[in-house]
Amino acid sequence: MARSRINPIATQSLFPFSTSYTTKLNTATQPIRQFTSTSRSSQFGRSNLRYQRFAPVRSGLLQLFRRWRARPTFKYEASGVAGGLGGVYFYNTDTVPVSGRRRFNIISPAFEVQLGVQQYQQVLQQYRGRILSDSDPRSRQVKRVLERLIPNSGLPADFDWKVHVIDSEETNAFVIPGGKVFVFTGILPICGNDDGLAAVLSHEVGHTVARHIAEKMSKSGIFLGLAMAGEVMLGVPGAMSQQILSLGLELPGSRAQESEADYIGLMMMARSCFNPQAAVTLWQRMQIAEENHPAPPELLSTHPGSKHRQERLQELLPKAQEAAAESACGGISNYVNDFRRKARDDFSFSDS
């Protein structure tokens, strides 16, 4: 599959969506995150220029900190600042739907959707002339699957859902906040059928349910503050501080978000009467497809490895089946099983 290379931007870690191997948009706001594994490693080498621009600021902050530390009341004042920051952090924590995880988030849903509107127009411009018509069978398939997922997503009813299928070999899919869905035709053969496509779409919608973009934007300020504090107070160079934070906090957090979206998506597709086993099968196919596009080690990646995701989803299948049984799918499944059993009884032949 052809791989596109697009220049990165300074804010590339702030506004992630989920897509596949290759695409990162060179826009004035934020890029799109990878759906799978290849081209998802941390961009360590690009941090020096960003920090060099703030060298005079860091020097001034270092002088201020030294003067502050020399004050006899430093310990009390530092404790007060730390307590105030801790209060702000805990005041702005909320709970992720479905998973129940607690996290820090200062971005409002309205602001997140506003950013999504800007991104939506940029994506339309980026792929102008390559978006399939609504009458195309592939567009109809994506819409059909999404329409079954949306009622079980828990997202606001006033979302203005729009579906666009892009004619491209890239194995890509993503959902922009506000309900703008983009699917690349290259991922459809890997999906195989509606169940596999539901696994992809529910994962992407899961990112929107969990508001992962807002969470990542919120944490970016913390990471920047920690990097600057590491340089001012400990003398750790800014670029090195960023790399340490990336390896220790940012990348593990990104992988955790992907796993969380897998979980949310699996429950969503199960409640929507899709076969949850298809999520495991999807990542088996994805692993095969990645053989021609080697992925970086998981430690340096924003996403868990495909095999790791298969194993995790396999463990969650009993819970997904319970979710399906508790929904309307349970009644449908029982009806189908009764019908099959009666058909076997009615059309069985004896040897006598």
C-alpha positions, -999 to +999 in steps of 0.1 A: +000+000+000+013+035-008+024+055+021+019+093+022+043+116+038+030+150+050+050+175+070+044+175+107+032+205+127+042+218+161+009+209+177+008+173+164+004+156+197-026+177+209-055+168+186-055+130+178-081+111+159-079+075+150-068+063+116-045+038+100-010+034+087-001+067+072-020+099+071-012+130+091-027+162+080-006+194+077-032+218+089-034+249+110-051+230+139-042+194+146-035+162+127-053+128+127-041+099+148-033+065+134-059+036+135-033+009+135+004+005+139+028+016+112+040+053+114+028+058+149+061+061+168+070+091+189+085+120+171+115+126+194+138+143+170+115+173+164+115+187+199+148+206+199+136+234+177+105+239+197+124+243+230+152+265+215+126+291+208+119+294+245+155+295+257+154+331+269+121+324+287+136+294+304+166+313+315+144+340+330+123+314+348+154+298+362+166+330+377+131+337+392+130+302+407+164+306+423+154+339+438+121+323+451+139+293+465+162+317+485+132+331+503+127+319+539+091+312+532+098+292+501+086+258+515+053+272+527+047+291+494+056+260+473+033+239+494+005+264+488+011+264+451+012+226+449-020+224+469-037+249+446-026+230+415-037+198+430-071+213+437-075+225+402-065+190+389-091+172+410-118+198+404-114+192+367-116+154+368-145+135+352-155+100+345-151+083+311-184+068+300-186+030+298-151+023+311-156+044+343-120+057+343-113+089+361-092+115+342-083+152+340-101+172+314-105+210+312-118+212+276-155+217+272-176+196+247-186+228+228-149+238+223-141+203+212-169+203+186-158+238+174-123+225+167-139+195+149-158+219+126-125+234+115-109+200+110-138+187+091-135+215+064-098+209+061-103+171+056-129+178+029-105+201+012-076+176+016-095+148-002-116+168-026-123+148-057-117+115-039-148+112-018-173+087-031-210+096-037-237+087-013-251+063-038-219+043-040-224+008-024-194+013-001-208+046+012-242+029+017-225+001+036-207+025+060-239+044+066-259+013+072-235+000+098-231+034+115-269+038+118-270+006+139-241+018+162-252+054+169-283+045+191-260+025+214-232+050+215-247+072+242-237+104+222-260+134+221-289+131+198-281+165+182-249+153+167-248+162+130-236+128+117-221+128+082-203+099+065-177+102+038-159+073+021-125+082+006-113+063-025-078+054-013-057+023-006-049+036+029-063+015+057-078+044+074-109+055+094-115+083+118-143+103+135-140+140+140-158+154+171-194+163+162-200+132+142-181+135+110-170+101+099-143+093+073-135+058+060-109+050+034-118+022+010-084+005+017-097-007+051-129-023+037-112-055+025-096-060+059-130-055+076-144-083+054-181-077+062-205-055+082-193-070+115-157-062+108-166-027+097-186-023+129-155-031+148-136-003+131-164+023+133-173+015+169-137+019+179-136+053+163-169+064+177-155+051+211-128+078+209-156+104+206-176+088+234-146+090+257-136+125+245-100+114+241-091+145+221-102+168+249-083+146+274-051+147+254-053+185+249-058+189+286-028+168+295-005+185+270-004+216+293+006+194+322+034+177+301+047+211+290+047+223+326+065+192+338+091+195+311+098+232+320+098+223+357+123+195+351+146+220+333+142+248+357+144+229+390+165+198+380+185+211+352+173+185+327+174+199+291+140+206+277+143+182+248+154+154+271+125+162+296+100+160+267+114+126+256+113+112+291+077+124+296+068+110+262+081+076+270+069+076+306+035+093+303+024+105+269+028+072+249+015+049+276-015+073+279-021+071+242-020+033+242-044+033+272-068+054+252-066+030+223-074+001+245-102+020+261-117+028+227-114-009+218-134-018+250-160+009+244-163-001+208-166-038+216-195-032+240-211-008+215-210-033+186-223-061+208-253-040+219-259-031+183-263-068+174-230-072+156-208-102+162-181-091+187-158-119+176-153-099+144-132-074+164-107-101+172-107-113+136-102-078+123-069-074+143-058-108+130-062-095+095-046-063+104-016-081+118-012-099+085-015-066+066+012-051+087+038-076+076+046-054+047+046-023+069+068-031+100+056-013+131+078+002+157+082-015+191+051-010+212+071+010+238+077+037+212+042+036+198+010+054+203-010+022+198-008-013+213+004-040+190-021-059+169-014-092+187-018-075+221-052-060+210-064-095+198-056-110+232-073-082+251-104-083+229-105-121+232-105-117+270-134-092+268-156-114+245-176-130+274-184-095+287-194-084+252-217-114+249-233-105+282-239-070+269-255-084+237-277-107+258-289-078+280-298-057+249-325-064+223-300-087+206-305-112+233-341-117+223-332-118+186-305-144+193-328-166+213-354-164+185-329-173+158-316-203+179-351-215+185-358-212+148-327-232+139-335-259+165-371-263+153-358-264+117-334-292+125-362-311+143-387-307+115-363-316+087-344-343+104-345-378+088-345-411+106-329-444+094-362-463+099 
